[in-house]
Amino acid sequence: MSHLRFKVVDEAFNRKADPVAIPAERPQEYYGKYVFNRQKMFEYLPADTFTALINAIDNKEALPREVADSVAEGMKQWAIDMGARHYTHWFQPLTETTAEKHDGFIEHDGKGGVIEKFNGKLLVQQEPDASSFPNGGIRNTFEARGYSAWDISSPAFIMDNTLCIPTIFISYTGESLDYKTPLLRAINAVDRAATAVARYFDPEVRHVRSYLGWEQEYFLVDEALYSARPDLMLTGRTLMGHESAKNQQLEDHYFGAIPSRVEAFMLDLEIECHRLGIPAKTRHNEVAPNQFELAPIFEETNLANDHNLLLMSLIAEVARRHHFRVLLHEKPFAGINGSGKHNNWSLGTDRGVLLFAPGNSPKQNLQFVTFVVNVMAAVHRHNGLLKASIASATNAHRLGANEAPPAIISIFTGSQLSDILDRIVTSTNSELSDLSSREGLRLNVSQIPEIMLDNTDRNRTSPFAFTGNRFEFRAVGSSANCASAMIALNAAVAEQLNEFRTRVDARVESGQTLRNALLEEIRALIIKSAPIHFDGNGYSDEWKAEAERRGLDCETSVPLIFDAYLRPESISLFHDTGVFSKVELEARNEVKWEMYTKKVQIEARVLGDLAVNHVLPVAVRYQSILLDNAIKIKELFPAEKASGMTASQMTTIEEISGHCRIIQDETEAMVDARRIANHIESEREKAIAYHDTVIPHMDIIRRHIDKLELMVDNEMWPLPKYRELLIIR
């Protein structure tokens, strides 16, 4: 095994960048090539069909079935012209990945041959098997039927000669079994609620759109090294491994020069993204070695989420072409930064106004403050739920560490916005003539122009930060479906805006002016939501104690964090906004607990196998070499001299024995704890048991294996080490 390690390390270090086929055209010429976007719709659909479809998309209306037939014909023709041979409904089951079942366009022609056919019925609705996906008990194994239905707002695309049609996925009895259905419901809920409030300032507003700009962090590992690490292959993270002497402490990787192999991969990935309509724009080295980031231009939330899921599939495929494996796990390596997927979220009207952006007039600034303060109130009210929306077995390794937001939800606003909020609380309504300001930062350097200051600085320790014209939900994990966080956030804000409008309207009806009514309610919300406002260091122990005093949710056990979904206020929130029924919530929590258990269970099994079949045999073999050497020294030299010569060896032999004994004992205890937990029927209690009784053994096993790694002969150690995994040449 040790020879294999050195072989794969040499192979990885000597690998050169693969050439990339760079299109002769500029990006704008091939952008969206494989997307049935509005340009393709205009080319392939009859004029009346095109108009009806665009109206349905823009006005969020249902599409008549007869129009669907015409759309299907045009979509099929475009797909065939592009070389597609199959079609699939592309949906997002509760596995947090995507799913697809491919069907050919062919049908019998009645003459012993086939014709290529695709109609509105096949486009609009299909019946994939629902029983084999996680469903939380909504569907029994013998009740297999589920429905996928076309989402007209997200354009179809072609991947690997297959026409992919974004769809929702629901059970035979109507409950959602996916992420897209509740996301669309939450987006519609915040549209209705925010539109009603936006009309206080502009009566012409018809819709408010939710926007998302995700920042996808990831690690790259050479495929040879990846294949020599069973833990990476089976769990996505290293279950053992002592940190390298040099990792990120010099801070020389962040924004550093991109290695040529990685740059070739990134270019290939960007080209593929642009062909599929994913507006990839930014790329750079992240803080940890071998860690990188890709970020797109902002898009409407539903489309942005589809694009992120598509990217997560695409990035793995492109990485393999360049002899890499991509790691989307939140914490693939101990001792260095993990990966997140910052969700930059905003709201904007159909008249081009971003609601979280300060304006140039008192009226515009009052609108800005109205929406920002309502978001703060919503996050304060449902801070436990928002934490639950980003919690998982994998993200648990990242949250709370010193490179990620703490497992406590708070909002950073920055000094300027904080001053504005304080002025609203302490001033009378008549004194509040202006609510924001922007000023220039003069550097007194002739070559550098004046820089306009944003309304806030940045706070990397905040899980939910206001960053000028949007909020950045930094706690989302790199492997997560963004929809989970966006569902909770949009629904919570919709609920808050609905209640805000009701109270403002009541004040106006009682005789107050609209401006005074708005200011009174804003002032009350600022005071009520004050506990969620924190601009300090979120990593400090003092903040943890302070957050608990403020009444914020400080739970760190993931299975218990999930309980927030089933609190009365959460059930009421999702019911009132039409996002989830109580049955759907209960089912989803069953899935969350089950998925948590299974992920920890897999890790425990892999760790047990590596400990017993890889690490211990090598440690014992090395120990035997030391023992044999010590015995020979004692045979060749006088006792007094031999004793001095073998002292350090005997100490090492004893230490190896101690570590091996603990690893063996803890592995057996871990297996016993797992066996007991597996007999628990309740998914919640089983997940709690895995968290409380299995993971502690895993932590101890790892600690002692990592000690052995420093003691055993380097040439004998069976697995690639961190210093080898974390270098790309």
C-alpha positions in Angstrom: 0.0 0.0 0.0 2.9 2.4 0.8 4.3 1.8 -2.7 1.0 2.7 -4.1 0.9 5.9 -2.2 4.3 7.1 -3.5 3.3 6.0 -7.0 0.1 8.1 -7.0 1.8 11.0 -5.3 4.4 11.1 -8.1 1.7 10.7 -10.7 -0.2 13.7 -9.2 2.8 15.9 -8.9 4.1 15.3 -12.4 0.7 15.8 -14.1 0.5 18.8 -16.5 -2.5 20.9 -17.4 -4.7 19.5 -20.1 -5.3 21.8 -23.1 -8.7 23.4 -23.3 -10.7 23.7 -26.5 -11.3 27.5 -26.5 -14.1 28.6 -28.7 -13.2 30.9 -31.5 -16.2 33.1 -30.7 -16.5 35.5 -27.8 -18.6 34.4 -24.8 -21.6 36.4 -25.9 -21.7 34.4 -29.2 -22.0 31.0 -27.6 -23.7 32.0 -24.3 -26.9 30.0 -23.8 -26.1 27.8 -26.8 -27.7 24.8 -25.1 -30.6 26.6 -23.5 -34.1 27.0 -24.8 -34.1 30.7 -23.9 -36.3 33.4 -25.2 -34.2 33.8 -28.3 -34.7 30.1 -29.1 -38.4 30.3 -28.2 -38.8 33.2 -30.6 -37.1 31.2 -33.4 -38.8 27.9 -32.9 -42.3 28.8 -31.7 -45.3 30.2 -33.6 -45.8 33.9 -32.8 -49.0 33.4 -30.7 -47.4 30.5 -28.8 -44.3 32.6 -28.0 -46.4 35.5 -26.8 -48.6 33.3 -24.6 -45.6 31.5 -23.1 -43.8 34.8 -22.3 -46.9 36.3 -20.8 -47.4 33.2 -18.6 -43.8 33.4 -17.4 -43.7 37.1 -16.7 -47.2 37.2 -15.1 -46.8 33.9 -13.2 -49.8 32.4 -14.8 -50.7 28.9 -15.8 -50.1 27.8 -19.4 -53.1 26.4 -21.3 -52.6 22.8 -22.3 -53.1 23.6 -26.0 -50.2 26.1 -25.9 -48.1 23.4 -24.2 -48.5 21.2 -27.3 -47.2 23.9 -29.5 -44.3 24.6 -27.1 -43.4 20.9 -27.0 -43.2 20.7 -30.8 -40.9 23.7 -31.0 -38.8 22.6 -28.1 -38.4 19.1 -29.6 -37.4 20.5 -32.9 -34.7 22.7 -31.3 -33.4 19.8 -29.2 -33.2 17.5 -32.2 -31.4 20.2 -34.2 -28.9 20.4 -31.4 -28.3 16.7 -31.5 -30.5 15.6 -28.6 -31.9 12.1 -28.6 -33.6 11.9 -25.3 -35.6 14.1 -22.9 -36.0 14.0 -19.1 -37.8 15.8 -16.4 -35.0 17.3 -14.2 -36.1 17.6 -10.6 -34.7 18.1 -7.1 -35.7 15.3 -4.7 -35.0 15.5 -1.0 -31.5 13.9 -1.5 -30.3 17.5 -2.1 -29.1 16.4 -5.5 -30.9 16.3 -8.8 -32.7 13.4 -10.5 -33.6 12.4 -14.1 -35.1 9.6 -16.0 -34.3 9.7 -19.8 -36.8 8.7 -22.5 -36.2 8.7 -26.2 -38.2 10.9 -28.5 -39.2 7.8 -30.5 -42.7 6.3 -30.8 -44.2 3.6 -33.0 -45.2 4.9 -36.4 -47.7 2.0 -37.0 -45.7 0.7 -39.9 -43.1 -1.3 -38.1 -40.8 1.7 -37.6 -40.6 4.7 -35.3 -41.0 8.5 -35.5 -39.7 11.2 -33.2 -42.5 12.5 -31.1 -42.9 14.8 -28.2 -46.2 16.5 -27.1 -47.5 18.8 -24.5 -48.6 16.0 -22.2 -45.0 14.6 -22.1 -43.7 18.1 -21.6 -46.0 19.2 -18.8 -46.3 16.1 -16.6 -44.7 12.7 -16.1 -45.0 10.0 -13.4 -41.6 9.0 -12.0 -41.5 6.4 -9.2 -41.9 8.3 -5.9 -41.3 5.5 -3.5 -37.5 5.2 -3.7 -36.8 8.8 -3.0 -36.7 10.1 0.6 -40.3 11.1 1.5 -40.5 11.0 5.3 -43.4 8.5 5.3 -45.7 10.4 2.9 -45.4 7.5 0.4 -45.3 3.8 1.1 -43.0 1.5 -1.0 -46.1 -0.1 -2.6 -47.5 3.4 -3.4 -45.0 4.3 -6.1 -46.8 7.0 -8.1 -45.5 10.6 -8.1 -45.8 13.5 -10.5 -43.2 15.8 -12.0 -44.6 19.0 -13.6 -42.9 21.5 -15.9 -41.6 24.8 -14.3 -42.1 27.2 -17.2 -40.1 29.9 -15.4 -36.8 27.9 -15.7 -35.7 27.3 -19.3 -35.0 23.8 -20.6 -31.4 22.9 -21.5 -29.4 20.2 -23.2 -26.8 18.2 -21.3 -25.0 15.3 -23.0 -27.5 15.1 -25.8 -30.5 15.0 -23.5 -33.2 17.7 -23.3 -33.5 18.5 -19.6 -36.8 20.1 -18.5 -36.8 21.6 -15.0 -39.8 20.4 -13.0 -41.3 20.2 -9.6 -41.9 16.8 -8.0 -45.0 16.0 -5.9 -46.6 12.9 -4.5 -49.8 11.3 -5.9 -51.7 13.0 -3.0 -50.2 16.4 -3.7 -47.5 16.9 -1.1 -44.2 18.3 -2.3 -41.3 15.8 -2.4 -38.7 18.2 -3.7 -37.1 21.6 -3.1 -38.4 23.4 -6.1 -42.1 23.3 -5.2 -41.8 25.0 -1.8 -39.2 27.4 -3.2 -41.6 28.6 -5.8 -44.3 28.9 -3.1 -42.0 30.9 -0.9 -41.0 33.2 -3.9 -44.6 33.8 -4.7 -45.4 34.5 -1.0 -42.7 37.1 -0.7 -43.7 38.6 -4.1 -47.3 39.2 -2.9 -46.2 40.5 0.5 -43.4 42.7 -0.7 -45.4 44.1 -3.6 -48.2 45.3 -1.2 -45.6 47.1 0.9 -43.7 48.5 -2.1 -46.9 50.1 -3.3 -46.7 52.4 -0.4 -43.9 54.1 -2.2 -44.7 53.3 -5.9 -48.4 52.3 -6.7 -47.3 51.1 -10.1 -45.3 48.1 -8.8 -46.8 44.8 -10.0 -44.3 42.3 -8.8 -41.3 42.0 -6.4 -38.7 39.5 -7.4 -36.4 37.5 -5.2 -32.8 37.5 -6.4 -29.9 35.2 -5.5 -26.2 35.3 -6.1 -24.4 32.3 -4.8 -20.7 31.9 -4.2 -19.6 28.3 -4.7 -16.5 27.3 -2.8 -14.9 23.9 -3.5 -11.7 21.9 -3.2 -9.8 20.2 -6.0 -7.7 17.0 -5.4 -5.8 15.1 -8.0 -7.7 12.0 -9.0 -4.8 9.6 -8.3 -4.6 10.9 -4.7 -8.3 10.8 -4.3 -8.5 7.2 -5.4 -5.9 6.3 -2.8 -8.1 7.8 0.0 -11.2 5.6 0.6 -12.6 8.2 3.1 -12.6 10.9 0.4 -14.2 8.5 -2.1 -17.0 7.3 0.2 -17.7 10.3 2.4 -16.3 13.4 0.6 -13.9 14.2 3.5 -10.8 12.9 5.2 -11.8 11.0 8.3 -8.1 11.1 9.5 -5.0 13.0 8.7 -2.6 15.2 10.6 -2.4 18.7 9.4 0.5 19.7 7.2 3.3 21.8 8.6 2.4 24.4 6.1 -1.3 25.0 5.3 -3.0 28.4 5.2 -1.2 30.1 8.0 0.9 32.4 5.7 -2.4 33.5 3.9 -0.6 33.2 0.6 -3.2 31.1 -1.2 -6.1 33.6 -0.9 -6.4 35.5 -4.2 -3.0 34.2 -5.2 -1.9 33.1 -8.7 -4.1 30.3 -9.9 -2.0 27.1 -10.8 -1.9 26.4 -14.5 -3.8 23.0 -14.1 -6.5 24.7 -12.1 -6.8 27.6 -14.5 -7.2 25.2 -17.4 -10.0 23.5 -15.5 -11.6 26.8 -14.6 -11.6 28.0 -18.2 -13.1 24.8 -19.4 -15.8 25.0 -16.6 -16.6 28.6 -17.5 -17.1 27.8 -21.2 -19.4 24.9 -20.3 -21.3 27.2 -17.8 -21.8 29.9 -20.4 -23.1 27.4 -23.0 -25.7 26.3 -20.5 -26.6 29.9 -19.6 -25.0 29.9 -16.2 -23.5 33.5 -15.9 -20.2 32.5 -14.3 -18.2 35.7 -13.7 -15.8 35.5 -10.8 -13.1 32.9 -10.0 -10.3 33.0 -7.5 -8.2 31.1 -5.0 -9.8 30.8 -1.6 -8.1 30.8 1.8 -7.3 27.1 2.2 -4.8 25.4 -0.1 -6.5 23.7 -3.0 -9.7 25.7 -2.3 -11.3 27.8 -5.0 -14.5 29.8 -5.7 -16.8 30.4 -8.6 -19.5 33.1 -8.5 -22.1 34.1 -11.1 -24.0 37.3 -11.8 -27.2 37.6 -9.8 -30.3 36.0 -11.1 -33.9 35.4 -10.1 -33.8 33.0 -7.1 -35.5 30.0 -8.7 -33.3 30.2 -11.8 -30.2 30.9 -9.8 -30.9 27.8 -7.7 -31.3 25.6 -10.8 -28.1 26.9 -12.1 -26.2 26.1 -8.9 -27.5 22.6 -8.9 -26.5 22.3 -12.6 -23.1 23.6 -11.8 -22.6 21.1 -9.0 -23.1 18.3 -11.6 -21.1 20.1 -14.3 -18.1 20.9 -12.0 -17.7 17.2 -11.2 -17.7 16.2 -14.8 -15.3 18.9 -15.9 -13.0 18.1 -13.0 -12.7 14.5 -14.1 -11.7 15.7 -17.6 -8.7 17.4 -16.0 -7.8 14.5 -13.8 -9.2 16.2 -10.7 -11.9 15.3 -8.2 -14.0 18.1 -6.8 -14.9 18.1 -3.1 -18.1 20.0 -2.2 -18.0 18.7 1.4 -18.1 21.6 3.9 -15.0 20.4 5.7 -12.9 18.0 3.7 -9.7 18.6 5.7 -9.3 19.3 9.4 -7.3 22.3 10.5 -8.0 24.5 7.4 -10.9 26.4 6.2 -14.0 24.6 5.1 -16.3 25.5 2.1 -19.5 27.5 2.2 -21.9 28.7 -0.5 -22.7 32.3 0.5 -26.2 33.2 -0.6 -26.4 36.9 -1.5 -30.1 37.6 -1.4 -32.1 40.7 -2.4 -35.5 41.9 -3.5 -36.3 44.1 -6.4 -39.4 45.5 -8.1 -40.5 45.0 -11.7 -39.8 48.7 -12.1 -36.0 48.2 -11.6 -35.7 49.2 -7.9 -33.6 47.2 -5.5 -35.4 47.4 -2.2 -32.3 47.0 -0.1 -30.4 49.8 -1.9 -30.5 53.3 -0.4 -31.9 55.9 -2.8 -31.4 59.6 -3.6 -34.5 61.0 -1.8 -36.1 60.7 1.6 -39.0 58.7 0.1 -36.6 56.2 -1.4 -34.6 55.9 1.8 -37.7 55.4 3.8 -38.6 52.5 1.5 -35.0 51.1 1.9 -35.3 51.3 5.7 -38.7 49.7 5.7 -37.6 46.6 3.9 -34.2 46.2 5.8 -35.9 46.5 9.2 -38.6 44.0 8.2 -35.9 41.5 7.2 -34.2 42.1 10.6 -37.4 41.4 12.3 -38.1 38.3 10.3 -34.6 36.9 11.0 -34.9 37.7 14.7 -38.3 36.0 15.0 -37.1 32.9 13.1 -33.4 32.7 13.8 -33.6 29.1 15.0 -35.5 28.1 11.8 -32.9 29.9 9.6 -30.2 28.0 11.3 -32.1 24.7 10.8 -32.4 25.6 7.1 -28.6 25.4 6.7 -27.8 22.6 9.2 -26.6 19.2 8.1 -24.3 16.5 9.1 -21.6 17.9 6.8 -22.1 21.6 7.5 -21.8 20.8 11.3 -18.1 20.4 10.8 -17.8 24.0 9.5 -20.2 26.0 11.5 -18.8 27.4 14.7 -15.2 26.9 13.5 -12.9 29.9 13.3 -13.2 30.2 9.6 -17.0 30.0 9.3 -20.0 31.8 10.8 -20.9 30.6 14.3 -23.9 28.4 14.9 -25.8 31.4 16.1 -27.8 33.5 13.6 -27.2 37.3 14.0 -27.3 40.2 11.6 -24.4 42.6 10.8 -25.4 46.0 9.5 -22.3 48.1 9.6 -21.7 51.5 11.2 -23.7 53.7 8.8 -26.9 51.6 8.8 -26.6 51.2 12.6 -26.4 54.9 13.0 -29.5 55.3 10.8 -31.4 52.8 12.9 -30.3 54.5 16.1 -31.5 57.8 14.8 -34.9 56.4 14.0 -35.3 55.1 17.5 -34.1 58.3 19.2 -35.6 61.0 16.9 -39.1 62.2 16.4 -40.8 61.6 13.1 -40.4 65.3 12.1 -36.7 65.2 12.7 -36.1 62.3 10.3 -35.8 64.2 7.0 -32.9 62.1 5.5 -32.1 58.5 6.4 -28.8 57.7 4.6 -25.7 59.1 3.2 -22.9 58.2 0.9 -19.5 59.8 1.1 -16.3 59.5 -0.8 -13.0 58.1 0.6 -10.1 60.2 -0.5 -6.8 58.4 -0.5 -4.6 61.4 -1.5 -3.0 59.4 -4.2 -3.1 61.2 -7.5 -3.4 57.9 -9.6 -6.3 56.6 -7.6 -9.8 58.2 -8.1 -12.2 58.9 -5.3 -13.8 55.6 -4.0 -17.4 55.7 -3.0 -18.0 54.1 0.4 -20.7 51.4 0.6 -23.2 51.8 3.4 -21.5 49.0 5.3 -18.2 47.3 5.7 -17.9 43.5 5.7 -17.9 41.2 8.7 -16.6 37.7 7.8 -17.7 36.4 11.2 -21.4 37.2 10.6 -23.7 34.5 9.3 -26.2 37.0 8.0 -24.7 40.4 6.9 -26.0 43.4 5.2 -23.6 44.3 2.4 -24.8 47.4 0.7 -27.8 46.4 -1.4 -28.3 42.9 -0.3 -28.0 40.4 2.6 -25.4 37.8 2.5 -26.4 34.5 4.2 -22.9 33.2 4.8 -23.8 30.1 6.8 -25.1 28.0 3.8 -22.9 24.9 3.2 -21.1 24.2 0.0 -22.9 21.0 -0.7 -26.3 22.3 0.1 -29.3 23.0 -2.1 -29.7 26.8 -1.9 -33.4 26.3 -1.9 -33.5 25.1 1.7 -32.2 28.5 3.0 -34.1 30.5 0.4 -37.4 28.8 1.3 -37.1 29.7 5.0 -35.8 33.2 4.4 -38.4 34.2 1.7 -41.2 32.7 3.7 -40.1 34.4 7.0 -39.8 37.8 5.3 -43.2 37.3 3.6 -44.9 36.6 6.9 -43.2 39.7 8.5 -44.2 42.0 5.6 -47.8 40.8 5.7 -48.0 41.6 9.4 -46.2 44.9 8.9 -48.7 46.0 6.2 -51.7 45.1 8.4 -50.4 47.2 11.3 -49.5 50.2 9.0 -52.9 50.1 7.4 -54.6 50.0 10.8 -52.6 53.2 11.8 -53.6 55.0 8.5 -57.2 54.1 9.0 -57.1 55.5 12.5 -55.9 58.9 11.1 -52.1 58.8 11.0 -50.3 59.9 7.8 -48.7 57.0 5.9 -45.2 58.4 6.6 -45.8 58.5 10.4 -47.4 55.1 10.4 -44.4 53.6 8.6 -41.9 55.3 11.0 -43.8 54.2 14.1 -43.9 50.6 13.0 -40.3 50.7 11.8 -39.2 52.1 15.2 -41.1 49.4 17.0 -39.4 46.7 14.9 -36.0 48.1 15.4 -36.4 48.0 19.2 -38.0 44.5 19.2 -35.4 42.9 16.9 -32.4 44.5 18.6 -31.1 41.2 20.0 -30.4 39.9 16.4 -28.2 43.0 15.6 -24.6 42.3 16.3 -21.6 43.9 14.6 -18.8 42.4 16.7 -16.7 39.3 16.5 -19.0 36.3 16.0 -16.2 33.9 16.9 -15.6 35.1 20.4 -16.8 33.2 23.5 -18.2 36.4 24.8 -20.6 36.6 21.9 -21.8 33.0 22.6 -22.7 34.0 26.2 -24.2 37.3 25.1 -26.3 35.6 22.4 -27.7 33.2 25.0 -28.6 36.2 27.2 -30.4 37.8 24.3 -32.5 34.8 23.8 -31.1 33.7 20.4 -31.0 30.0 19.5 -27.6 28.7 20.5 -28.2 24.9 20.0 -25.3 23.1 18.3 -26.6 19.6 18.0 -27.9 19.2 14.4 -30.6 16.7 15.2 -32.0 19.1 17.8 -31.5 22.2 15.5 -34.0 20.5 13.1 -36.7 20.7 15.8 -37.1 24.4 14.9 -39.1 23.3 11.8 -41.8 21.8 14.0 -42.1 24.6 16.5 -45.6 26.2 16.5 -44.4 29.5 15.1 -42.7 27.7 12.2 -45.7 25.6 11.4 -47.8 28.7 11.5 -45.4 30.6 9.3 -45.3 28.0 6.6 -49.0 27.4 6.7 -50.0 31.1 6.5 -47.6 31.7 3.6 -48.8 28.5 1.8 -45.2 27.1 1.6 -45.6 23.9 3.6 -48.4 22.0 5.2 -47.8 20.5 8.7 -47.7 17.0 7.0 -45.0 18.2 4.6 -43.0 19.7 7.4 -43.2 16.5 9.5 -42.2 14.4 6.5 -39.2 16.7 5.7 -37.9 16.5 9.2 -38.1 12.7 9.1 -35.9 12.9 6.0 -33.5 15.4 7.6 -33.0 13.1 10.6 -32.7 10.0 8.4 -30.1 11.7 6.1 -28.1 12.9 9.1 -28.0 9.4 10.6 -27.0 7.8 7.3 -24.2 10.2 6.6 -22.7 9.7 10.1 -23.3 5.9 9.8 -21.4 5.8 6.5 -18.5 7.8 8.0 -18.4 5.5 11.1 -18.2 2.4 8.9 -15.5 3.8 6.7 -13.5 5.0 9.7 -13.8 1.6 11.4 -12.6 -0.1 8.2 -9.6 2.2 7.8 -8.6 2.0 11.4 -8.7 -1.8 11.6 -7.6 -2.8 8.1 -5.2 0.0 7.1 -3.8 1.9 10.1 -3.5 -0.7 12.9 -1.7 -3.3 10.7 0.9 -0.7 9.5 1.4 0.6 13.1 1.9 -2.9 14.4 4.3 -3.8 11.5 6.4 -0.7 12.3 6.3 -1.5 16.0 7.6 -5.0 15.2 10.5 -3.4 13.2 11.4 -1.3 16.2 11.1 -4.3 18.5 13.3 -6.4 16.3 15.9 -3.6 16.1 15.9 -3.2 19.9 16.3 -6.9 20.4 19.3 -7.0 18.0 20.9 -4.0 19.8 20.6 -5.8 23.1 22.2 -8.9 21.7 25.1 -7.0 20.2 25.9 -4.5 22.9 26.5 -4.6 26.6 23.3 -4.1 28.7 24.1 -0.6 29.9 25.0 0.7 26.5 22.1 -1.1 24.8 19.7 0.4 27.3 20.7 3.9 26.4 20.6 3.1 22.7 17.1 1.7 22.8 15.4 4.1 25.3 13.8 6.3 22.6 12.7 3.2 20.6 11.1 1.7 23.7 9.3 4.9 24.4 8.0 5.0 20.8 7.0 1.3 21.0 5.0 2.0 24.2 3.3 5.0 22.7 2.3 3.1 19.6 0.9 0.3 21.7 -1.1 2.9 23.7 -2.5 4.5 20.6 -3.3 1.1 19.0 -5.1 -0.1 22.1 -7.2 3.0 22.3 -8.1 2.9 18.5 -9.0 -0.8 18.9 -11.2 -0.2 22.0 -12.8 2.9 20.6 -13.6 1.3 17.3 -15.3 -1.6 19.1 -17.2 0.9 21.3 -18.2 2.9 18.2 -19.6 -0.3 16.5 -21.5 -1.1 19.7 -22.9 2.4 19.9 -24.0 2.2 16.2 -25.6 -1.1 16.7 -27.7 0.2 19.7 -28.6 3.4 17.7 -29.7 1.3 14.7 -32.4 -0.4 16.8 -34.1 2.9 17.7 -37.3 3.3 15.6 -37.7 7.0 15.9 -35.6 8.8 13.3 -35.2 11.8 15.6 -34.0 9.7 18.5 -31.7 7.7 16.3 -30.1 10.8 14.9 -29.6 12.1 18.4 -28.0 8.8 19.4 -25.6 9.0 16.5 -24.7 12.6 17.4 -24.3 11.9 21.1 -22.9 8.3 21.2 -21.2 7.6 17.9 -19.5 10.8 16.8 -17.5 11.1 20.1 -15.9 7.8 19.5 -15.0 8.9 15.9 -13.3 12.0 17.2 -11.2 9.9 19.6 -10.2 7.4 17.0 -9.1 10.2 14.6 -7.1 11.9 17.3 -5.0 8.8 18.0 -4.7 7.8 14.3 -3.3 11.3 13.6 -0.8 10.8 16.4 0.3 7.5 14.8 0.8 9.2 11.5 3.5 11.3 13.0 5.2 8.3 14.5 5.1 5.5 11.9 7.8 5.4 9.2 6.7 7.7 6.3 7.4 5.1 3.7 5.0 2.7 5.5 2.1 5.0 6.0 -0.7 3.7 3.7 -2.7 6.8 2.8 -1.7 10.1 1.1 -1.0 12.7 3.7 -2.3 16.3 3.9 1.0 17.7 2.7 0.5 15.6 -0.5 -3.3 16.1 -0.9 -3.1 19.9 -0.5 -0.6 20.7 -3.2 -1.4 21.2 -6.9 1.6 21.9 -9.1 
